[in-house]
Amino acid sequence: LYLRPGESLALRGTDFSPPTGQSAPTWSALIRPRELGVPTKTRDFDDSVMWDVPELQWVTAYFREWRAAGDAKVWTFDYSDLAKEIRHAAEALGVENLVPYSMRHTGASWDVAVGRRNLNEVQKRGRWRSHRSVARYEKAGQVSKGFLKLRPDVRRKMQWCEAHIEQVFSGAMSGPW
């Protein structure tokens, strides 16, 4: 969803909306609802982002669960907990400089690299105000370059994780290492 970490951590069950047909064919997330009085970094309210990644549609089962939580926050941890877990995972994989904000930037780069979205679509999805802002974060060529810099064993682990993400996320499977 290219969310800023604070936006992600603030999501409540009621912020997820199921598909309603032609006008909203996929699940969406409401970012910084006006009723809560906390704007986005760019001072906006009521941003909406569609969950339209075909290979990750299995995640919508969690959206259903979260939606049932109503006004309660989806995540029961804070930023420091998130940063610590990402740091541990990065260390286990042998990846440097991975922080919560990396997800926002890497998502944009990945979508462009695989041809899922163009820069205008990335800008809209990421809610960047200017083209210059999104161009600064979108580094599709860096995705390949960064991947190739990793040790071969780390690349194999990451490819294994990608191939088994649903099972790993659900706890049904753990890495073979």
Residue, then its C-alpha position, 0 to 999 in steps of 0.5 A: l500500500y506504500l504506507r508510511p509506518g505511522e499510517s500503517l500502525a494507525l489502521r483500524g478495522t473500520d479502515f478496511s472496506p470490502p469490494t462493492g462491485q464495479s466502482a470498488p472491485t477490490w479491498s481498500a484501506l482508508i488512510r488517516p480518516r478525518e474523524l480522528g483528526v490526525p492528517t497525513k504528512t502532506r496534511d490530507f485526510d481520508d486518503s484511500v488505497m486499493w489492494d490490487v496486487p493479484e499475487l497477494q489477494w490471500v491477504t484479504a482474509y486478514f482484512r476480513e478479520w481486522r474489519a471485525a475488530g471495528d474501531a480497534k487498531v489492527w496492530t498491537f505493537d508500536y513503531s519501536d517494536l516494528a523497527k526491532e523486528i525488521r532489524h532482526a529479520a534483516e540480520a537473519l537474512g544478511v540484509e543491511n539498512l532495512v527500516p520500516y520506511s523501506m517498505r514504502h520506497t521499495g514497493a514503488s520501485w518493485d511495482v515499476a520494475v515489474g511493470r505493474r505501475n507507471l510513475n504516475e500510478v505510483q505517485k497516486r498510490g503513494r500519495w506523493r504530492s510532486h513528481r519529483s518526490v516520487a522520482r526520488y523514491e522510485k529506483a527500479g534499477q536499484v532493485s536488481k542492483g541491490f538484489l545482485k549485491l546480496r550473497p547467493d545464500v541470502r538471495r536463495k532465502m529471499q526467493w524461497c520466502e517470496a515463493h512461500i510468503e502466504q504459508v510463512f505469513s500464516g505460520a504454517m511454514s518456516g524457512p528451511w534454514 
